[in-house]
Amino acid sequence: PVPAAPETAPVPADPGATAEVPAPAPAEADPRKPARRRRIVAVAGCLLLAAAVAGGVGYTGVVVDGADRDAGAPVWASAKAAADEEEAEATGLAATLVPYRPDGWTRGPDLGEFGSDTVLSGAQATALRKESLRGLPRSERRRLEKEIDRRPVAGMAMRSYVRTPAFDEGEKGSVTTGIVLAQMESRAAVRDTSTVQNDFFASLDIFREGPRIKGHTNARCFLPPADSD
């Protein structure tokens, strides 16, 4: 057998020698900051599921538990077309949404993983709202989760639509729109939720101020950043 090499003791450092310390590298800009900003924009836009609509125009409504849920005539229908439509039976939250119609407004794109027409229970809606906060900073996420728990949603109905152009009438392009209707326990909860949401969007200092709605002084509209894709 070959004898093992003898172990060598560590050589003491020369007390007169000085260690050469490398100069610190210049600080680089944190590449996560732009990504974090984009993430906040994306997450904030879907707090109430509006971002679940795959493109197009989004609309979010709230009804109070026990209130009259008659949807009435669709605003985009002519009087004759509205009269020809059979009225949906007012049972359940989904009955308040405008039904799909053969005159152009048909089934739209999927709303996330839920398809184009779905109803969620209060527990499902609450879990989904909290899931949408996942990308926010911890402090903001916890604050908003507490607000969600304080004002629970009793249920939620979602439906998306697409309107194809009538080429024989000179129309071009198509329009997609999604409606997310949340049911809450009281009008006070609706007002408080709206106030918290508006304050949160305004505090981000990211969104642009949108148009005002005549007759609704407390309503706020927010537009995405001008440089967003």
LOLUMVEX-190615 format. One record per residue (C-alpha): x, y, z; chain; residue number from 1; residue in one letter. Coordinates in pm, 1 decimal, decimal comma. Layout:
! LOLUMVEX-190615
+----------+----------+----------+----+-----+----+
|       c1 |       c2 |       c3 | ch |   i | aa |
+----------+----------+----------+----+-----+----+
|        X |        Y |        Z |  A | NUM |  A |
...
+----------+----------+----------+----+-----+----+
END
This chain:
! LOLUMVEX-190615
+----------+----------+----------+----+-----+----+
|       c1 |       c2 |       c3 | ch |   i | aa |
+----------+----------+----------+----+-----+----+
|      0,0 |      0,0 |      0,0 |  A |   1 |  P |
|    109,9 |    353,6 |    -75,1 |  A |   2 |  V |
|    155,2 |    555,2 |    244,9 |  A |   3 |  P |
|    -66,3 |    856,4 |    278,0 |  A |   4 |  A |
|     92,9 |   1193,7 |    226,0 |  A |   5 |  A |
|    181,9 |   1363,5 |    552,8 |  A |   6 |  P |
|    -56,1 |   1633,2 |    665,2 |  A |   7 |  E |
|     82,9 |   1984,3 |    647,8 |  A |   8 |  T |
|     15,6 |   2234,5 |    920,3 |  A |   9 |  A |
|   -132,7 |   2567,9 |    813,0 |  A |  10 |  P |
|    127,1 |   2836,4 |    753,8 |  A |  11 |  V |
|     76,7 |   3133,4 |    987,2 |  A |  12 |  P |
|      6,5 |   3455,9 |    810,3 |  A |  13 |  A |
|    282,3 |   3711,9 |    788,9 |  A |  14 |  D |
|    190,0 |   3982,1 |   1042,3 |  A |  15 |  P |
|    345,4 |   4239,0 |    818,8 |  A |  16 |  G |
|    141,1 |   4141,2 |    518,4 |  A |  17 |  A |
|   -189,6 |   4302,0 |    438,0 |  A |  18 |  T |
|   -479,8 |   4121,8 |    279,5 |  A |  19 |  A |
|   -592,7 |   4259,1 |    -50,0 |  A |  20 |  E |
|   -963,1 |   4338,6 |    -21,3 |  A |  21 |  V |
|  -1140,3 |   4357,5 |   -357,4 |  A |  22 |  P |
|  -1324,8 |   4679,9 |   -424,8 |  A |  23 |  A |
|  -1702,5 |   4646,2 |   -396,9 |  A |  24 |  P |
|  -1879,5 |   4605,5 |   -726,3 |  A |  25 |  A |
|  -2086,6 |   4905,1 |   -834,7 |  A |  26 |  P |
|  -2447,8 |   4878,6 |   -725,6 |  A |  27 |  A |
|  -2679,7 |   4776,0 |  -1003,4 |  A |  28 |  E |
|  -3040,8 |   4874,2 |  -1038,4 |  A |  29 |  A |
|  -3271,1 |   4616,9 |   -887,2 |  A |  30 |  D |
|  -3421,4 |   4435,3 |  -1187,2 |  A |  31 |  P |
|  -3713,8 |   4329,8 |   -969,8 |  A |  32 |  R |
|  -3851,3 |   4682,7 |   -933,5 |  A |  33 |  K |
|  -4003,6 |   4712,1 |  -1283,0 |  A |  34 |  P |
|  -4135,9 |   4357,8 |  -1251,6 |  A |  35 |  A |
|  -4282,7 |   4436,1 |   -911,0 |  A |  36 |  R |
|  -4453,4 |   4745,4 |  -1052,5 |  A |  37 |  R |
|  -4604,6 |   4545,0 |  -1335,2 |  A |  38 |  R |
|  -4716,3 |   4279,3 |  -1087,8 |  A |  39 |  R |
|  -4889,1 |   4537,0 |   -866,4 |  A |  40 |  I |
|  -5068,6 |   4680,5 |  -1168,7 |  A |  41 |  V |
|  -5186,8 |   4337,2 |  -1275,8 |  A |  42 |  A |
|  -5296,5 |   4228,7 |   -929,9 |  A |  43 |  V |
|  -5470,6 |   4553,4 |   -842,6 |  A |  44 |  A |
|  -5668,9 |   4533,2 |  -1162,8 |  A |  45 |  G |
|  -5818,5 |   4198,4 |  -1065,8 |  A |  46 |  C |
|  -5908,2 |   4263,3 |   -704,0 |  A |  47 |  L |
|  -6278,0 |   4231,4 |   -778,8 |  A |  48 |  L |
|  -6233,3 |   3983,2 |  -1059,9 |  A |  49 |  L |
|  -6255,6 |   4244,1 |  -1331,4 |  A |  50 |  A |
|  -5919,6 |   4129,4 |  -1463,5 |  A |  51 |  A |
|  -6063,3 |   3782,3 |  -1510,5 |  A |  52 |  A |
|  -6225,7 |   3908,6 |  -1828,4 |  A |  53 |  V |
|  -6000,4 |   3812,6 |  -2117,3 |  A |  54 |  A |
|  -5967,0 |   4151,5 |  -2280,6 |  A |  55 |  G |
|  -6236,7 |   4394,4 |  -2384,1 |  A |  56 |  G |
|  -6447,2 |   4604,1 |  -2153,8 |  A |  57 |  V |
|  -6502,0 |   4500,7 |  -1792,5 |  A |  58 |  G |
|  -6795,7 |   4591,0 |  -1571,3 |  A |  59 |  Y |
|  -6838,7 |   4510,0 |  -1203,2 |  A |  60 |  T |
|  -7169,6 |   4545,8 |  -1022,6 |  A |  61 |  G |
|  -7286,3 |   4488,5 |   -666,6 |  A |  62 |  V |
|  -7630,9 |   4398,8 |   -539,4 |  A |  63 |  V |
|  -7755,6 |   4395,8 |   -182,6 |  A |  64 |  V |
|  -7881,0 |   4070,4 |    -35,0 |  A |  65 |  D |
|  -8261,3 |   4061,8 |    -47,6 |  A |  66 |  G |
|  -8291,6 |   4351,2 |   -293,9 |  A |  67 |  A |
|  -8501,2 |   4348,4 |   -610,7 |  A |  68 |  D |
|  -8295,4 |   4160,1 |   -870,2 |  A |  69 |  R |
|  -8497,5 |   4224,0 |  -1184,1 |  A |  70 |  D |
|  -8236,8 |   4286,5 |  -1453,3 |  A |  71 |  A |
|  -8470,4 |   4490,7 |  -1673,6 |  A |  72 |  G |
|  -8409,6 |   4550,8 |  -2043,3 |  A |  73 |  A |
|  -8048,0 |   4539,3 |  -2167,3 |  A |  74 |  P |
|  -7916,8 |   4887,2 |  -2234,2 |  A |  75 |  V |
|  -7776,6 |   4788,4 |  -2572,4 |  A |  76 |  W |
|  -8101,6 |   4636,3 |  -2703,3 |  A |  77 |  A |
|  -8357,5 |   4812,1 |  -2911,7 |  A |  78 |  S |
|  -8711,7 |   4830,5 |  -2772,4 |  A |  79 |  A |
|  -8836,8 |   4571,5 |  -3021,1 |  A |  80 |  K |
|  -8555,6 |   4328,7 |  -2950,9 |  A |  81 |  A |
|  -8608,4 |   4361,8 |  -2576,2 |  A |  82 |  A |
|  -8977,6 |   4289,6 |  -2612,7 |  A |  83 |  A |
|  -8906,6 |   3974,7 |  -2812,7 |  A |  84 |  D |
|  -8682,5 |   3833,0 |  -2541,4 |  A |  85 |  E |
|  -8833,9 |   3603,7 |  -2283,2 |  A |  86 |  E |
|  -8785,7 |   3737,9 |  -1933,7 |  A |  87 |  E |
|  -8555,4 |   3524,3 |  -1721,9 |  A |  88 |  A |
|  -8704,5 |   3391,9 |  -1402,9 |  A |  89 |  E |
|  -8566,0 |   3600,2 |  -1116,5 |  A |  90 |  A |
|  -8424,4 |   3314,0 |   -912,9 |  A |  91 |  T |
|  -8064,4 |   3326,8 |   -807,3 |  A |  92 |  G |
|  -7798,4 |   3583,4 |   -873,1 |  A |  93 |  L |
|  -7731,9 |   3468,3 |  -1230,0 |  A |  94 |  A |
|  -8089,9 |   3553,4 |  -1328,6 |  A |  95 |  A |
|  -8004,4 |   3923,6 |  -1298,7 |  A |  96 |  T |
|  -7750,4 |   3901,6 |  -1581,3 |  A |  97 |  L |
|  -7855,5 |   3968,3 |  -1939,3 |  A |  98 |  V |
|  -7898,3 |   3634,7 |  -2122,2 |  A |  99 |  P |
|  -7708,9 |   3553,7 |  -2439,3 |  A | 100 |  Y |
|  -7889,7 |   3678,4 |  -2747,6 |  A | 101 |  R |
|  -7892,9 |   3581,2 |  -3113,0 |  A | 102 |  P |
|  -7864,4 |   3942,8 |  -3229,9 |  A | 103 |  D |
|  -7487,2 |   3965,3 |  -3183,6 |  A | 104 |  G |
|  -7423,3 |   3937,7 |  -2806,9 |  A | 105 |  W |
|  -7321,3 |   3573,8 |  -2765,3 |  A | 106 |  T |
|  -7104,2 |   3367,4 |  -2532,6 |  A | 107 |  R |
|  -6771,5 |   3539,8 |  -2473,4 |  A | 108 |  G |
|  -6421,3 |   3429,9 |  -2369,1 |  A | 109 |  P |
|  -6350,7 |   3231,7 |  -2054,5 |  A | 110 |  D |
|  -6331,5 |   3422,7 |  -1728,0 |  A | 111 |  L |
|  -6008,9 |   3272,9 |  -1602,7 |  A | 112 |  G |
|  -6062,0 |   2905,0 |  -1517,6 |  A | 113 |  E |
|  -6437,5 |   2937,5 |  -1473,4 |  A | 114 |  F |
|  -6563,2 |   2951,4 |  -1829,4 |  A | 115 |  G |
|  -6780,8 |   3224,7 |  -1973,6 |  A | 116 |  S |
|  -7084,3 |   3183,7 |  -1745,4 |  A | 117 |  D |
|  -7057,0 |   3077,8 |  -1381,5 |  A | 118 |  T |
|  -7185,6 |   3136,5 |  -1028,8 |  A | 119 |  V |
|  -6968,1 |   3121,3 |   -715,8 |  A | 120 |  L |
|  -7071,7 |   3072,0 |   -356,3 |  A | 121 |  S |
|  -6968,7 |   3321,4 |    -91,3 |  A | 122 |  G |
|  -6682,0 |   3099,6 |     25,7 |  A | 123 |  A |
|  -6557,5 |   3047,8 |   -331,2 |  A | 124 |  Q |
|  -6575,2 |   3419,1 |   -410,1 |  A | 125 |  A |
|  -6390,3 |   3509,8 |    -89,7 |  A | 126 |  T |
|  -6114,7 |   3257,7 |   -158,0 |  A | 127 |  A |
|  -6078,8 |   3383,8 |   -514,5 |  A | 128 |  L |
|  -6058,3 |   3747,6 |   -402,7 |  A | 129 |  R |
|  -5782,8 |   3662,0 |   -155,1 |  A | 130 |  K |
|  -5597,9 |   3458,7 |   -416,4 |  A | 131 |  E |
|  -5588,5 |   3764,0 |   -643,1 |  A | 132 |  S |
|  -5386,8 |   3949,4 |   -376,0 |  A | 133 |  L |
|  -5102,8 |   3699,1 |   -378,2 |  A | 134 |  R |
|  -4859,0 |   3916,6 |   -572,2 |  A | 135 |  G |
|  -4897,1 |   4226,0 |   -352,9 |  A | 136 |  L |
|  -4651,4 |   4328,2 |    -79,1 |  A | 137 |  P |
|  -4723,2 |   4150,4 |    248,4 |  A | 138 |  R |
|  -4844,5 |   4457,4 |    435,2 |  A | 139 |  S |
|  -5089,4 |   4554,9 |    159,8 |  A | 140 |  E |
|  -5206,5 |   4197,1 |    117,7 |  A | 141 |  R |
|  -5284,2 |   4152,3 |    488,0 |  A | 142 |  R |
|  -5465,4 |   4483,8 |    504,8 |  A | 143 |  R |
|  -5688,0 |   4396,5 |    210,3 |  A | 144 |  L |
|  -5751,1 |   4043,3 |    338,4 |  A | 145 |  E |
|  -5882,5 |   4192,2 |    662,2 |  A | 146 |  K |
|  -6113,5 |   4419,1 |    464,2 |  A | 147 |  E |
|  -6243,5 |   4118,7 |    269,3 |  A | 148 |  I |
|  -6313,4 |   3930,4 |    593,1 |  A | 149 |  D |
|  -6491,3 |   4230,6 |    742,7 |  A | 150 |  R |
|  -6725,7 |   4261,0 |    444,3 |  A | 151 |  R |
|  -6781,6 |   3910,8 |    307,5 |  A | 152 |  P |
|  -6941,9 |   3846,6 |    -28,5 |  A | 153 |  V |
|  -7254,8 |   3631,0 |    -19,3 |  A | 154 |  A |
|  -7217,6 |   3517,1 |   -379,3 |  A | 155 |  G |
|  -7089,3 |   3613,8 |   -722,7 |  A | 156 |  M |
|  -7213,2 |   3566,1 |  -1078,4 |  A | 157 |  A |
|  -6990,3 |   3615,3 |  -1383,5 |  A | 158 |  M |
|  -7072,2 |   3620,4 |  -1751,0 |  A | 159 |  R |
|  -6879,2 |   3728,8 |  -2058,9 |  A | 160 |  S |
|  -7013,7 |   3837,4 |  -2395,8 |  A | 161 |  Y |
|  -6879,0 |   3897,0 |  -2743,4 |  A | 162 |  V |
|  -7048,0 |   4101,3 |  -3012,1 |  A | 163 |  R |
|  -6953,4 |   4018,5 |  -3367,2 |  A | 164 |  T |
|  -6979,2 |   4292,8 |  -3627,8 |  A | 165 |  P |
|  -7269,3 |   4314,4 |  -3867,8 |  A | 166 |  A |
|  -7072,5 |   4352,7 |  -4190,0 |  A | 167 |  F |
|  -7386,8 |   4408,1 |  -4392,0 |  A | 168 |  D |
|  -7443,1 |   4721,3 |  -4181,9 |  A | 169 |  E |
|  -7090,0 |   4849,2 |  -4225,9 |  A | 170 |  G |
|  -6965,9 |   4749,6 |  -3879,1 |  A | 171 |  E |
|  -6606,3 |   4643,8 |  -3822,6 |  A | 172 |  K |
|  -6429,4 |   4466,0 |  -3539,4 |  A | 173 |  G |
|  -6575,4 |   4287,7 |  -3239,8 |  A | 174 |  S |
|  -6628,9 |   4379,6 |  -2874,9 |  A | 175 |  V |
|  -6593,0 |   4161,6 |  -2567,2 |  A | 176 |  T |
|  -6732,6 |   4254,8 |  -2229,8 |  A | 177 |  T |
|  -6754,9 |   4080,0 |  -1895,8 |  A | 178 |  G |
|  -6989,3 |   4138,4 |  -1602,9 |  A | 179 |  I |
|  -6899,2 |   4038,6 |  -1247,5 |  A | 180 |  V |
|  -7194,4 |   4077,9 |  -1011,2 |  A | 181 |  L |
|  -7122,0 |   4045,8 |   -638,2 |  A | 182 |  A |
|  -7391,4 |   4002,4 |   -374,6 |  A | 183 |  Q |
|  -7326,9 |   4161,0 |    -33,6 |  A | 184 |  M |
|  -7519,0 |   4171,1 |    291,6 |  A | 185 |  E |
|  -7590,6 |   4543,8 |    323,7 |  A | 186 |  S |
|  -7561,9 |   4875,1 |    144,7 |  A | 187 |  R |
|  -7315,2 |   4991,6 |    409,0 |  A | 188 |  A |
|  -7084,1 |   4703,3 |    317,6 |  A | 189 |  A |
|  -7111,2 |   4801,1 |    -49,5 |  A | 190 |  V |
|  -7017,9 |   5162,6 |     23,6 |  A | 191 |  R |
|  -6729,5 |   5064,9 |    251,3 |  A | 192 |  D |
|  -6591,6 |   4818,0 |     -1,9 |  A | 193 |  T |
|  -6605,8 |   5078,9 |   -277,0 |  A | 194 |  S |
|  -6429,0 |   5334,5 |    -57,1 |  A | 195 |  T |
|  -6150,6 |   5091,8 |     35,9 |  A | 196 |  V |
|  -6101,8 |   4989,3 |   -326,6 |  A | 197 |  Q |
|  -6087,8 |   5348,3 |   -450,9 |  A | 198 |  N |
|  -5844,7 |   5451,1 |   -176,8 |  A | 199 |  D |
|  -5621,5 |   5155,0 |   -255,9 |  A | 200 |  F |
|  -5608,0 |   5227,6 |   -628,6 |  A | 201 |  F |
|  -5538,7 |   5596,2 |   -561,7 |  A | 202 |  A |
|  -5258,9 |   5515,4 |   -313,8 |  A | 203 |  S |
|  -5069,3 |   5309,0 |   -571,1 |  A | 204 |  L |
|  -5000,8 |   5624,8 |   -774,4 |  A | 205 |  D |
|  -4987,6 |   5408,2 |  -1086,2 |  A | 206 |  I |
|  -5325,8 |   5436,8 |  -1249,6 |  A | 207 |  F |
|  -5448,9 |   5738,2 |  -1442,5 |  A | 208 |  R |
|  -5764,5 |   5918,8 |  -1340,4 |  A | 209 |  E |
|  -6055,1 |   5800,3 |  -1551,1 |  A | 210 |  G |
|  -6376,7 |   5975,1 |  -1654,0 |  A | 211 |  P |
|  -6632,7 |   6085,7 |  -1399,3 |  A | 212 |  R |
|  -6990,0 |   5952,8 |  -1399,7 |  A | 213 |  I |
|  -7252,5 |   6225,2 |  -1392,9 |  A | 214 |  K |
|  -7477,6 |   6198,2 |  -1091,0 |  A | 215 |  G |
|  -7242,5 |   5961,4 |   -904,5 |  A | 216 |  H |
|  -6994,5 |   6180,8 |   -719,5 |  A | 217 |  T |
|  -6843,9 |   5892,6 |   -521,4 |  A | 218 |  N |
|  -6779,1 |   5674,2 |   -825,3 |  A | 219 |  A |
|  -6417,3 |   5657,7 |   -941,1 |  A | 220 |  R |
|  -6276,2 |   5527,9 |  -1266,3 |  A | 221 |  C |
|  -5911,6 |   5429,3 |  -1307,5 |  A | 222 |  F |
|  -5721,9 |   5377,3 |  -1631,7 |  A | 223 |  L |
|  -5409,3 |   5161,4 |  -1675,2 |  A | 224 |  P |
|  -5070,9 |   5335,4 |  -1705,0 |  A | 225 |  P |
|  -5005,7 |   5497,2 |  -2039,9 |  A | 226 |  A |
|  -4696,2 |   5279,4 |  -2093,8 |  A | 227 |  D |
|  -4871,8 |   4949,1 |  -2013,3 |  A | 228 |  S |
|  -4910,9 |   4689,9 |  -2285,0 |  A | 229 |  D |
+----------+----------+----------+----+-----+----+
END
